[in-house]
């Protein structure tokens, strides 16, 4: 079987964006504040079970919270002792808490309009405060990142700048060149200080930290580390763990999350994104070095690579600080 050098997902996404198509119910959108994602969307298998039904964004109390998309304010009030704001965008609604609203029910807001100030009160690890940002369609909770990316399987496409195609092609070419310079498809490096090995061989093509997105041109946190590796390269578990999530999201494409339990006194989880696919399933226990999937370019991606994320005690950190 011949593996393509880049995924059709990225090319289709950019072409659709350039000619100006809009998504099925998902409006043009942006992050509601400039802060790191400290806890990911992690919905439960059943509605009544515990889980995390949104994204937590770290910031200081008093930080301005903006509308993630144009819409009309449908709720301002207190729920379970916290101030909550809801904006109706038609097919979907976004929720923001704890936020002291500067708008009222019925107000029309545009993308990026200030709607309130972040308050303390939502637990979020080491961050001073956290905005819990949610997305709902009817009673179903969705990943808020779906507003910011695209899911080709569902037909959702986000509006992008006119030069998005050129940026994507340039970024894809740079990834291929770096991956080729980094070597072949051998095993990852030996385990480091904490016993974790690299999941794929190859060079780092985009480190953790603030950056300008290669397609949208928006400056935001790159909340993981990208390794340049060719399509089809095996992704190996860097440490033993249990698969908690295997899913497809608009931004991350094919995504897998591993829970490694307590390691050196820290609760550790890792996430693997943009893969061609995975060979393991939720609930499965995997061994260190076991192949769990293959590198791809699904979701919101400029070319074949692995986007690796790491959480320590629930807070997202630079993977290279641990590996």
N, C-alpha and C positions, 0 to 999 in steps of 0.2 A: 504494500500500500504506500502510495506517495503522499507525504504530508506537505501541504502548501506552505510557502515561505511566510505568508502572513494570512490572517483570517479575513474572510469576506465580510465579517461583521463590521470591522473598523471602516473598510472602504464604503460599504453600503451606508453606514451612519453618516459619514462625511458628505457623500454625494447627495443624500437626501437633505441634509442640513443646508448645503450650499444652494440648492434650488428652492429652499424656503418652505418645506413641508412642516406642518405642525403635528403634534402628537395627539393621540386619542384621549383627550381629557386632561393632559398634563401641560400646564401653561409654561412659558418661558420663566425661568426661576434663578435664584441665587441663594447663597448661604445667608441665614438671618443675622449672623454676627461673625466677626473674624476671630476665631478661636479654634483650638484643636479638638478633634473628636476624642473624648476620653472614655466613651462607652458606646459600643455599636448596637444597632438594631438586632435583637435576638428574640423573636417572638416564640411563644410556647407552641407545642404541638396541638394543644387543645385550648380553646378560648378561656377556660376557667383556671388554667394552670399559671404559675408565676412565670414571668419572662420580662424582657425589656422591649417595650413597644414603641421605641423611637430612638433618636440619637441624642447623646449628651454632649454639649459643646462647652468647653471650659472657657471662662472669662472672669473678670472682676465684677463684683456687685456695682451696679450703676452703668454698666456697659449698655449702649444703645442697641436695641433689638429692632431689626427691620423686617418688613414683609418679605417672605421668601418668594412670593408671586403676587400678581394683581388679584384683587378680589374685594369682598365686602365683609366687614367685621360682623360676625354672627353671635359672639358670646364674649362677655367680659364679666368675670366674677370669681368667687372663691370656690374651689372644690378640694375637699379633704384638707382644708387649712392652708391652701396655696392659691395665689392669684393666677388665673388661667385666662388666656386670650385665644380665641378661635377665629380664623379667617376662612370664609367660604369662597372657593375658586370655581364653583360650578359642579364639576364631576367629583372633585376631591376637596378636603378641608385640611388646613395645617393648624397645629396647636402649639402653643408656646407657654411654658411655665418654668419657674415662677417669674412672672413679669408684671410690673406695675404699668398698666396700660396708659397710653397718652391719646388713645382713640376711644370712640364709643360705638356701641352696637348700631349698625346701619351705615357707619362711615365707609366710604369707598377708598381703597388704598391701592397705590400702584407698586410695582416691583421695586423694592429698595426703600420704600417710604418708612421713616421711623414710626414704630407703633408702641414703644414703651421702653422701660429700663429693666435690666436683669436684676433680680433680687437674690439674696442668699436664701438657703433653705433646702436646696436639692442636693443630696449627698453625691459627691463626685470625686472621692479620693483626695489627691494632693491639690487639685485646682481650688481657687478661692471660692468659686461659685460655678454653677452649671445651668445652662439652658437645656431643658428637656424639650426637644423639637419632635413633633409627631406629624404623621400623615395618615389620613383616613379616607376610605371610599366606602360610604355607607357605614356599617359597623365594623368593617374589616380594617385592621391596621396594616399599613404598607411601610416599606423602607423609605424614609425621606430622601435618600440618595436617588431614588427613582425620578425625583423632580429634576435632578442635576445631570442625569445621564440618559441612556436609552436602552430599551429592551427590544432588539430586533424581532424576537419571537412573538412579542405582543403588538408590535407596530408603533411603539412610542418613540418619538424623535424629538430631541431638544433643538431649539433654534440656536445656531452658532454664527460667529462672524463670517463675513464673506471670504476671508482668506483662510478659513479653517482647513480646506482641503490641502492647500500648500503647506501649512504648518504640520499637518498629519503626515504628509509625504516626507517632509524634511526630518521629522522626528523618527519615522520608521526607518529611513535610510541610516540615520545616526545609530539607532539601536542595532541594526544588522551589522554595521561596521564594528561596533564595540563588541558584539557577541562573537564575531569572527575572530577578533583579536584576542578574545578570552579563552579560546581553545575549543575542544570537541565536546563529546557527550559523556565523559567519564564520571566517576563517582564524585560527590562533593568532598570538601576538605575534611580532615579529621576533626573530631569533637574539640571544642574550645574549653574554656575555664569551667563553664557550667554543664559540660557534657553535650551541648548542642552542636551539630554539624550543619554546614550550609545545605539547603535543600536541593540546590542545583549548582553546577559549575558555571563559571563565567564572571564577567566584570560587573560592578555596580554601575548601572546606567542612569540612575536618578536616586540620590540619597534622601533620607528622612529630613523634613524641614520645610520651611516656607519656600515656595517657588512660583513662577508664572506657569500656569497650565499650558502644555504645548499646543493644545487645540483652541481652547476658549480665550486664552490670554488673560485669565483672571488670576490674580495673586492669592494663593491660599496654601494651607498646610498640605504637604504631601506626607500622608500619615503612614508611611511604610518605606521599604527599600525595594527598588527595582533591580533585578538581575537580568542582564541581557543573555538570553539562551534561545536557541533555535526552536521553532515549532516542533513538538514531539519529544523534546528532551524530557526524560523522566524526572518527576518531582518526588523526592524521597522525604519521609518523615524525619525531621532533624533530631527527634527524641521520642521516646515511647509516649503514647497518649490515646485518648478516646475521641473518635469523630463525633462532634456534636451537631454540625450543620453541613449539608451539601445542598446547594441551591443555585439558582441563577438570578442575579439582580441586574438592573439596567446599567449601573456604573461599573460593577465589578465583574460582570460576566459570570462564568462558572466559578463558584466560590466554595471553599471548604474551610471549616474551623476545627482545630484540634485543641482539646483540653489536656494539658500535661500534668494537671494536679499541682501539688506543692513540690517545688524544686529549690533547694538551698533557701528554704524559708519564705519563698514567694509563690503566689498562685500564678501560674503561667498558662497563657493561651496563645496560639498562633493562627494566622489566617493566610490562605493561598488563593490568589485571584487571577482571573483572565485565562484560566486553563482551557485546553481543548476538551477535557473531561476528567473525571475521577474514577478510580477503580475500587473505591471503598464506599461504605454506606454509613449513615448515622447510627451510632451505638456500637460500631465496630472498634475493637481494640487493635492498635497498630504498633509495630515494633520500630525502634530506631533504624533508619536506613531502608525501611520498606517503601516500595514505590506506591504512591497514593494517587498519582495522576500524571498528566503530560502537559508541558508548557504550551500555551496558545495565545490568542489575541482576542478573546471574546469580550463583550461588553465595551466599555468606553476606553479604547486602547489604540495606540499608534503603531503597534507592531508586536511581534511575539516576545514575551518577557514574563517573568514571575514578579508579581507585586506581593511582597511578604509583609505581614503586620504582626506586631507583638504587643500583648497586654501583660503587665505585671501588676498583680493585685487590682485588676479592673481598669487600670489606667494605661492608655496607649503610649508606647515609648519607641525610641529608635531601636530597631532589631539589632543593629550592630553593637549596641551597648551590652548585649547579652550573648550574642553568638560568638 
